[in-house]
């Protein structure tokens, strides 16, 4: 199945929350890296596929986000800390120093994300948000960018997406 050919209005994973609607907000969990090295929560490989897409529910590829439907700020902080702990465990397992800590999350409105466009192609939707409910996280979703975005424009598209994340849940100090 192509990377962004599914209908966003139809639930993909039959989770309790269904399809991601445009009036929802999503949060991208944020990590801090010590010493600070300019870590960005938005990586090119998260948005643009590098191989055939993996579309199994709960394991879909894309930029992972959580739907804010029933999540409180403390729950977002806890999820951020858990993500950092998982990253640190992977570092330890690989013989590297663990350098991550949770730092809350960045919040965006789904409608704003879906309105990101390429220069010269105002009618073409290029950002898609799909539900991806997991057993341990029914709020999970993924953001994907269309394959039609040329390589030379991909960094600017990621920057446009990043600028849509105007809200935040601050991490614990």
trRosetta pair geometry for C-beta under 8 A, 3 or more apart (Angstrom, degrees):
i j d omega theta_ij theta_ji phi_ij phi_ji
1 5 6.3 -140 177 56 83 116
1 6 6.9 38 165 -55 132 96
1 53 6.7 -69 81 67 79 119
1 55 5.6 -6 57 -13 126 162
2 5 3.9 80 64 -17 111 121
2 53 7.3 67 165 10 23 131
2 147 7.3 -99 -170 1 104 134
3 49 4.8 -140 -99 -12 133 136
3 53 4.8 152 -101 -53 65 135
3 144 5.8 -167 162 174 97 140
3 146 7.3 145 91 -135 116 38
3 147 5.5 124 36 -41 135 105
4 128 4.7 156 -143 4 106 148
4 144 5.3 -166 -82 108 97 123
4 145 7.6 -75 -58 127 142 17
4 146 4.9 -87 42 -100 156 67
4 147 7.0 -165 16 -6 108 80
6 10 7.3 -117 171 64 92 105
6 12 6.2 42 161 -96 155 112
6 55 7.9 142 -40 -142 138 135
6 128 7.8 124 63 170 83 145
6 130 6.4 54 80 -107 132 131
7 10 4.3 57 87 12 113 108
8 19 6.5 115 155 -171 53 116
8 20 6.7 -60 -177 62 96 90
8 114 7.7 170 110 -107 176 131
8 128 5.7 -149 -74 -157 120 91
8 129 6.4 65 -143 63 125 61
8 130 6.3 -116 -119 -86 74 67
9 19 5.5 72 -175 149 26 165
10 19 5.8 138 95 -75 9 134
11 14 5.8 107 128 -76 129 38
11 15 7.0 -154 -163 33 121 69
11 18 4.4 -91 -78 -153 121 62
11 19 4.6 -117 -72 -49 57 73
11 131 5.8 -28 -144 48 71 144
12 19 7.4 99 -10 -102 71 75
12 55 7.8 -111 -174 -175 127 98
12 57 6.6 170 126 -97 90 95
12 60 7.6 25 129 -60 148 151
12 130 5.2 33 -14 -178 149 108
12 131 5.3 176 34 66 95 83
12 132 6.8 -15 81 -80 130 57
13 57 3.6 133 -124 -135 105 121
13 58 6.8 130 -146 -37 142 68
13 131 5.5 -132 28 116 103 98
13 132 5.8 107 -26 -132 148 29
13 133 4.5 -173 106 33 132 89
14 57 7.6 -29 32 -118 81 162
14 133 7.4 -101 75 43 45 136
15 18 6.9 -136 72 -41 74 24
15 57 7.9 178 -47 -169 95 124
15 131 5.8 -143 30 164 122 126
15 133 2.5 144 -81 -45 136 156
15 138 4.9 155 -171 -157 119 85
16 133 7.1 133 17 -125 65 151
16 138 5.2 4 32 -173 104 145
17 67 6.3 174 140 75 164 156
17 69 5.8 -144 -122 -29 137 167
17 131 6.7 -174 86 -129 98 132
17 133 7.0 160 34 -80 94 118
17 138 6.2 132 -6 147 105 101
17 139 6.7 62 -8 -104 156 56
18 131 6.7 -155 132 -49 27 165
19 131 5.7 -131 -123 -13 32 123
20 24 5.9 -107 -167 48 77 144
20 26 7.5 6 -151 -65 133 120
20 67 6.4 -151 -116 -90 98 124
20 110 5.8 -174 154 -124 108 154
20 129 4.8 -92 97 122 149 105
20 130 6.6 -178 12 -146 122 10
20 131 5.2 172 -33 -58 87 78
20 141 5.2 68 -71 -126 139 148
21 24 5.2 111 64 -17 74 102
21 110 6.9 131 100 69 39 149
22 109 7.9 40 170 159 63 90
22 110 5.2 -144 -138 98 37 104
22 111 3.9 69 176 -79 98 86
22 114 6.2 -70 -117 24 100 145
23 109 7.7 -34 -152 -162 32 101
23 110 7.3 -18 31 49 13 108
23 111 6.6 27 -78 -33 40 119
24 67 5.7 -25 172 -149 138 103
24 68 7.0 162 -180 42 86 83
24 69 6.8 -30 -138 -68 116 83
24 109 7.6 152 92 -153 37 58
24 110 4.9 36 67 -5 81 130
25 67 7.6 119 82 -160 47 57
25 68 4.5 -14 86 27 96 133
25 107 5.5 15 173 -174 120 102
25 108 6.7 168 -153 86 75 31
25 109 5.5 -46 -98 -96 77 53
25 110 7.0 -142 -94 -19 24 79
25 167 7.3 -8 -161 45 136 145
26 65 4.0 42 167 149 123 136
26 66 6.6 153 -160 75 75 35
26 67 5.7 -46 -103 -99 77 48
26 68 6.5 -160 -103 -17 21 88
26 107 7.2 166 85 -146 38 58
26 108 5.9 -17 59 62 84 82
26 110 6.1 84 -13 -71 106 87
26 113 7.6 -11 34 -18 124 150
26 129 6.8 -151 -31 -149 152 139
26 141 6.1 -91 -118 60 132 129
26 143 7.6 159 100 -53 161 112
27 65 6.2 152 70 -167 34 87
27 66 5.2 -22 58 61 91 90
27 68 5.6 94 -22 -71 104 98
27 71 7.1 -106 16 87 138 149
27 76 5.6 -54 137 -131 166 126
27 105 3.9 50 174 139 111 143
27 106 6.7 150 -156 71 64 37
27 107 5.1 -26 -97 -92 80 73
27 169 6.4 3 -138 6 139 122
28 41 5.2 127 136 143 121 134
28 42 7.3 12 170 -69 164 83
28 63 7.0 -26 -114 159 121 108
28 64 7.6 119 -131 93 75 59
28 65 5.1 -54 -80 -105 67 90
28 105 5.9 162 75 -163 39 91
28 106 4.8 -14 55 57 96 95
28 108 7.6 26 -10 4 102 107
28 165 6.3 -48 23 -114 119 147
29 41 7.4 -172 88 -142 45 131
29 64 7.7 -20 23 107 101 103
29 66 7.1 57 -41 -1 96 113
29 76 7.3 -169 -102 -172 82 79
29 79 5.7 -115 -97 118 132 100
29 80 4.6 -178 -159 -97 101 74
29 83 5.0 116 126 7 149 159
29 102 7.4 -54 -177 -141 106 91
29 104 7.8 -162 -147 126 59 27
29 105 4.9 -52 -104 -97 41 103
30 41 5.2 -75 -111 -65 70 142
30 80 6.2 -7 54 -132 58 128
30 102 7.7 94 83 -171 61 56
30 103 4.4 -73 110 83 100 97
30 104 5.6 1 47 77 113 62
30 105 5.3 171 -2 -105 89 34
30 106 5.8 92 -56 -21 118 87
30 168 7.8 -6 -8 -144 148 102
30 171 6.9 -114 82 -49 106 115
31 39 6.4 -73 90 138 89 149
31 41 7.1 139 24 -92 74 93
31 80 6.9 -179 -78 -171 61 89
31 83 6.4 -117 -69 108 111 110
31 84 5.2 151 -125 -89 105 92
31 87 6.6 23 -124 18 160 160
31 100 4.8 -19 -176 -158 127 111
31 101 6.9 143 -162 70 74 34
31 102 6.4 -56 -111 -109 65 36
31 103 5.9 124 -144 15 13 102
32 36 7.1 -46 -172 -99 90 85
32 39 6.9 154 -147 49 29 138
32 84 7.9 2 40 -108 66 134
32 100 6.9 139 73 -155 48 56
32 101 5.0 -19 59 61 101 88
32 102 7.6 13 14 92 87 11
32 103 4.4 105 -32 -52 95 132
32 171 7.2 -118 -20 35 116 168
33 36 6.4 114 79 -122 74 38
33 37 5.3 -53 102 31 130 94
33 39 4.1 126 1 -40 121 137
33 99 5.1 35 -160 130 76 110
33 100 5.8 -30 -98 -94 64 67
34 99 5.1 -153 59 -166 66 80
34 100 7.7 -175 14 -79 80 19
34 101 6.8 39 -17 -3 114 107
35 99 7.7 -58 10 -154 39 120
36 39 7.4 -110 -154 4 62 93
40 43 6.7 139 92 -68 100 64
40 162 7.8 -43 -167 -109 112 140
41 106 6.4 170 64 11 152 127
42 46 6.9 -121 -157 53 49 135
42 47 7.5 25 -172 -35 88 120
42 63 6.8 5 -129 -130 72 138
42 158 5.4 153 146 -177 120 104
42 161 6.5 164 -143 92 144 112
42 162 5.0 -120 10 -81 161 104
43 46 4.7 98 67 -8 84 105
43 47 7.7 -177 90 -2 50 85
43 63 7.8 167 48 -104 70 95
44 47 6.4 -72 -158 40 35 101
44 48 6.1 -25 172 30 75 111
44 154 6.0 67 -141 141 109 123
44 155 7.0 -39 -89 -86 117 66
44 158 6.1 -82 -92 -55 66 153
45 48 7.0 -75 -120 61 27 75
45 50 6.1 -18 -138 -28 91 127
46 62 6.5 51 173 166 72 33
46 63 3.9 77 146 -86 118 75
46 64 7.5 -95 -152 3 121 66
46 143 7.8 41 139 72 103 89
47 62 7.2 43 -112 -154 34 65
47 63 5.5 6 -73 -36 70 115
47 143 6.7 -29 -111 112 82 92
47 144 6.5 139 -159 -146 54 37
47 145 4.2 35 166 0 104 113
47 154 7.5 160 90 -166 123 99
47 157 7.4 -179 142 109 153 111
47 158 5.9 -162 9 -93 156 95
47 161 7.1 177 -102 12 143 164
48 145 5.5 -37 -73 65 74 112
48 147 7.4 114 -149 -105 85 55
48 149 7.1 -106 -99 67 119 118
48 154 5.8 -30 -38 -139 151 132
49 52 7.5 3 169 -157 137 7
49 53 5.4 -75 -108 -76 147 82
49 61 6.6 88 -107 110 92 138
49 144 7.6 11 -41 -149 94 113
49 147 6.9 -36 38 -86 105 99
53 60 7.7 7 172 -158 103 81
53 61 5.6 -144 -151 47 75 119
54 59 6.2 -65 138 124 118 95
54 60 6.5 177 101 -136 75 38
54 61 4.8 94 45 -23 91 106
55 60 5.6 21 -134 -114 42 94
55 61 7.8 -62 -68 21 49 83
56 59 4.7 6 81 56 100 109
56 60 6.9 -164 62 -67 44 62
57 60 7.0 -4 -114 -37 28 100
57 132 6.4 -178 -151 -152 58 60
57 133 6.6 -3 -178 61 109 73
57 134 7.9 178 150 -87 75 50
58 132 6.4 159 -77 166 22 80
58 133 6.6 -37 -76 101 80 48
58 134 3.9 110 -137 -109 91 70
58 135 6.5 27 -125 -11 147 72
58 140 7.2 82 -126 73 54 145
59 132 7.8 -152 24 -175 20 116
59 134 7.9 99 -49 -103 56 103
60 130 6.7 -84 132 93 167 127
60 132 4.4 -116 28 -118 122 132
60 142 4.9 -125 102 -4 116 150
61 142 7.0 105 107 -158 26 156
61 144 7.8 75 105 -94 75 113
62 130 7.1 122 14 41 169 107
62 132 7.7 -180 47 -37 123 152
62 142 3.0 96 74 171 130 119
62 143 5.7 170 164 63 112 35
62 144 4.4 -75 -118 -66 118 85
63 142 6.3 130 58 -163 45 69
63 143 4.2 -28 61 58 108 96
63 144 7.3 179 14 -70 82 41
63 161 7.9 123 32 149 170 151
64 132 7.9 -95 -121 70 77 141
64 140 6.7 -35 -155 -155 95 97
64 141 7.8 135 -155 79 49 43
64 142 6.0 -35 -93 -102 47 76
65 129 7.6 -40 49 -141 136 108
65 140 7.7 136 80 -156 43 51
65 141 5.3 -29 72 72 90 90
65 142 7.1 149 22 -105 81 24
65 143 6.0 52 -8 -21 124 103
66 71 6.3 64 133 -39 126 161
66 76 7.4 -173 70 -114 139 84
66 79 6.6 5 -28 145 159 169
66 105 7.6 -58 41 -138 109 162
66 137 6.9 -90 -112 -176 105 118
66 139 4.6 47 -167 116 85 114
66 140 6.1 -41 -104 -94 68 47
66 141 7.1 134 -120 21 18 83
67 71 7.7 149 99 -3 51 118
67 131 7.7 -12 -37 -113 136 83
67 139 4.3 -137 49 -166 83 87
67 140 7.7 -67 1 -1 86 7
67 141 5.5 78 -46 -13 93 123
68 71 5.2 -98 -145 48 53 106
68 76 7.8 -7 -116 -74 89 124
68 107 6.8 32 -59 -132 144 111
68 139 7.6 100 -51 -167 15 136
69 139 6.0 -156 30 -115 105 109
70 139 7.2 -140 42 -74 83 127
71 75 4.7 -134 -157 88 80 128
71 76 5.6 90 153 -57 123 85
71 79 7.8 -29 -147 -10 134 139
71 139 6.3 32 -41 -98 118 177
72 75 4.8 99 52 5 73 103
72 76 7.3 -134 97 -5 40 85
73 76 5.7 -53 -149 34 35 111
73 77 6.4 36 153 -19 66 104
73 104 7.9 -16 -164 -136 85 105
73 169 4.9 -176 -136 -146 81 113
74 77 5.5 -51 -147 37 35 114
74 78 6.3 37 153 -21 66 105
75 78 5.5 -51 -146 36 33 113
75 79 6.4 35 153 -20 65 103
76 79 5.7 -54 -149 36 32 111
76 80 6.4 35 151 -21 64 105
76 104 6.2 40 123 -157 108 65
76 105 4.9 -97 178 12 119 128
76 169 4.3 44 96 95 147 164
77 80 5.6 -55 -151 34 32 114
77 81 6.5 31 152 -17 65 105
77 102 6.5 108 -173 135 60 131
77 104 5.6 -25 -96 -97 75 66
77 169 6.6 -128 -54 140 76 114
77 170 8.0 2 -88 96 110 48
77 171 6.0 134 -130 -134 92 51
77 172 5.5 82 -169 -28 137 95
78 81 5.7 -53 -149 37 33 111
78 82 6.3 34 152 -20 65 106
78 102 8.0 10 -144 171 10 171
79 82 5.5 -53 -146 37 33 113
79 83 6.4 36 153 -21 65 103
79 102 7.8 144 90 -138 41 135
79 105 7.6 12 78 -52 112 130
80 83 5.7 -51 -149 34 31 112
80 84 6.5 32 151 -18 63 105
80 102 3.4 118 122 -161 88 107
80 103 6.1 -126 170 43 140 35
80 104 5.5 -71 -25 -55 167 7
80 105 5.9 -147 -69 -51 120 85
80 171 6.1 -114 109 -106 152 100
81 84 5.6 -54 -150 36 33 113
81 85 6.3 36 151 -22 65 104
81 101 7.5 -15 -119 -174 70 64
81 102 3.5 -86 -72 -4 50 150
81 172 7.7 -1 -62 27 123 115
82 85 5.5 -50 -147 34 33 114
82 86 6.5 35 152 -20 64 102
82 102 7.4 47 15 -76 42 136
83 86 5.7 -52 -150 34 32 112
83 87 6.5 33 151 -17 64 106
83 102 6.5 109 53 -100 87 95
84 87 5.6 -55 -149 38 33 113
84 88 6.2 33 153 -19 66 107
84 100 4.2 -158 -148 129 86 104
84 101 5.1 52 -167 -149 158 17
84 102 4.3 -126 -5 -51 131 68
85 88 5.6 -54 -145 38 31 112
85 89 6.4 34 154 -22 64 103
85 102 8.0 -19 -20 -40 79 106
86 89 5.7 -51 -148 32 31 111
86 90 6.6 33 152 -18 63 102
87 90 5.8 -54 -153 34 32 112
87 91 6.6 34 148 -20 64 104
87 98 7.5 124 110 -146 75 90
87 100 4.5 17 91 32 131 158
88 91 5.4 -51 -151 34 36 115
88 92 6.4 37 151 -19 67 103
88 98 3.3 48 -150 -149 93 128
88 99 7.5 177 -104 27 85 35
88 100 5.5 -138 -57 49 87 95
89 92 5.6 -50 -147 36 34 112
89 93 6.2 37 152 -20 66 106
89 98 7.6 31 -44 -99 28 129
90 93 5.6 -53 -146 37 31 113
90 94 6.3 20 156 -10 64 111
91 94 5.9 -67 -149 45 28 103
91 96 4.3 -86 -167 81 84 100
91 97 6.5 -35 156 90 128 25
91 98 4.6 149 73 -90 133 62
91 99 6.9 168 -117 9 171 76
91 100 7.7 160 -15 4 140 102
92 95 7.7 48 -179 -67 30 18
92 96 7.4 -94 -66 62 24 59
92 98 5.7 -14 -48 -49 90 108
101 171 7.6 108 127 171 94 150
102 171 5.6 172 124 -136 73 119
102 172 7.5 37 91 30 106 89
103 170 8.0 -58 175 -168 65 48
103 171 3.7 -89 -149 -33 37 148
104 168 6.2 67 123 172 133 90
104 169 4.3 -161 -171 101 107 72
104 170 4.8 -151 -52 157 161 11
104 171 3.8 -125 -19 -55 85 61
104 172 7.8 142 -57 -14 89 51
105 168 6.8 176 92 -154 46 62
105 169 4.7 20 47 44 85 106
106 165 3.9 39 152 167 117 131
106 167 7.2 131 -172 81 52 56
106 168 5.5 -29 -110 -102 53 80
107 165 6.3 132 64 -158 25 76
107 166 7.4 -55 83 66 76 52
107 167 3.3 -38 69 82 114 109
107 168 6.1 -156 9 -72 92 24
107 169 6.7 90 -40 -22 113 85
108 112 5.9 -122 -179 72 95 119
108 113 5.6 86 135 -53 132 106
108 161 8.0 -22 -103 -179 172 69
108 164 4.6 58 -140 126 129 92
108 165 4.3 -68 -54 -92 106 59
108 166 6.9 97 -103 14 69 68
108 167 7.1 -173 -65 31 35 91
109 112 4.4 84 71 3 95 108
109 113 7.2 -168 92 -9 51 83
109 164 7.4 -109 47 174 69 101
110 113 5.6 -54 -151 35 38 113
110 114 6.3 33 154 -17 69 107
110 129 5.2 -110 -143 47 105 162
111 114 5.9 -59 -147 40 30 109
111 115 6.5 30 153 -23 63 109
112 115 5.8 -59 -152 32 32 113
112 116 7.9 55 149 -42 59 82
112 164 4.6 163 128 -153 114 113
113 116 6.2 -29 -171 -9 42 111
113 127 5.1 -123 159 130 81 139
113 129 6.0 75 94 -46 139 124
113 143 6.5 -90 -180 -128 145 128
113 161 6.3 42 -136 -137 88 85
113 164 5.3 146 -81 124 64 160
114 125 6.3 -14 -173 -146 81 114
114 127 5.7 -143 -106 86 35 95
114 128 7.4 56 -111 -102 87 36
114 129 6.7 -86 -64 4 96 105
116 126 6.3 -86 101 66 90 97
116 127 4.6 56 50 -8 116 135
116 157 6.7 102 154 -157 127 79
116 160 4.8 129 -142 126 114 122
116 161 5.8 -24 -75 -76 165 70
116 164 6.7 -87 -61 -41 112 139
117 121 6.3 -158 -179 90 96 73
117 122 5.3 44 168 -127 159 45
117 124 6.7 119 -142 66 90 71
117 125 7.8 -66 -95 -106 79 34
117 126 6.6 125 -124 13 39 111
118 121 4.3 22 70 46 105 113
118 124 6.4 -13 28 72 107 120
118 126 6.0 87 -29 -31 96 154
118 149 6.3 -175 -79 -114 127 85
118 153 6.0 35 -134 164 107 154
118 157 6.9 -29 -88 -86 79 110
119 153 7.5 -146 26 -129 95 129
121 124 4.2 -19 156 22 113 123
121 126 7.8 80 101 -44 126 121
124 146 7.5 -101 159 43 107 164
124 148 6.9 -99 177 95 141 146
125 128 7.1 84 141 -70 112 81
125 146 7.3 124 109 -41 61 133
126 145 5.7 14 155 -159 90 78
126 146 4.3 -100 -141 18 67 113
126 148 6.8 -115 -114 65 99 100
126 149 5.7 87 -160 -59 134 110
126 157 6.6 -86 122 -142 137 135
127 143 6.4 -10 -170 -170 95 101
127 144 7.5 158 -153 83 49 42
127 145 5.9 -25 -97 -102 64 69
127 146 7.7 -89 -52 -13 29 84
127 157 7.7 178 -65 179 101 107
127 161 6.2 155 -110 -96 142 110
128 143 7.2 153 80 -156 47 52
128 144 5.0 -18 62 63 99 90
128 145 7.7 171 19 -90 79 20
128 146 7.2 96 -14 -60 108 77
129 141 5.8 30 179 156 90 130
129 142 7.4 176 -149 88 52 40
129 143 5.3 -20 -99 -100 77 73
130 141 6.2 171 87 -163 41 84
130 142 5.4 -11 59 58 93 86
130 144 7.0 12 3 4 112 112
131 140 7.8 94 -172 92 58 59
131 141 5.3 -55 -112 -105 38 91
132 140 4.9 -71 87 119 86 98
132 141 5.5 134 20 -123 87 29
132 142 5.0 50 -17 -12 144 98
133 137 7.4 -167 -158 101 51 60
133 138 4.7 4 -144 -143 105 57
133 139 7.7 69 -111 -10 73 14
133 140 6.0 139 -113 51 25 89
134 137 4.3 27 57 52 111 85
134 138 7.1 -127 53 -69 52 32
134 140 4.8 39 -2 16 101 146
137 140 4.3 73 116 -38 112 108
143 161 7.1 133 150 -158 146 139
145 149 5.7 -27 154 8 116 144
145 154 7.3 130 108 -136 156 85
145 157 5.8 98 -138 134 146 139
145 158 7.7 -78 -45 -72 152 71
145 161 7.6 -100 -73 -49 114 142
146 149 5.7 119 77 -19 79 90
149 153 5.4 -123 -176 86 89 110
149 154 5.6 112 128 -87 120 72
149 157 5.5 -25 -150 -31 151 160
150 153 4.9 77 63 13 83 105
150 154 7.5 -126 97 -35 43 81
151 154 5.8 -37 -154 -7 35 119
153 156 5.5 -63 -165 46 61 111
153 157 5.9 64 139 -28 85 104
154 157 5.6 -54 -146 34 35 112
154 158 6.5 35 156 -18 67 102
155 158 5.8 -53 -150 36 33 110
155 159 6.4 35 150 -20 65 106
156 159 5.4 -51 -148 36 35 116
156 160 6.5 41 150 -22 65 101
157 160 5.5 -49 -150 33 35 113
157 161 6.5 36 150 -18 65 102
158 161 5.6 -52 -150 36 35 112
158 162 6.2 39 150 -23 66 105
159 162 5.5 -50 -146 35 32 116
159 163 6.5 34 154 -20 63 104
160 163 5.8 -55 -150 34 30 112
160 164 7.1 37 149 -26 60 100
161 164 5.7 -53 -162 23 37 115
161 165 7.6 35 146 -20 63 97
162 165 6.0 -53 -165 24 41 110
163 166 7.6 23 165 -67 51 84
165 168 7.8 71 155 -75 92 76
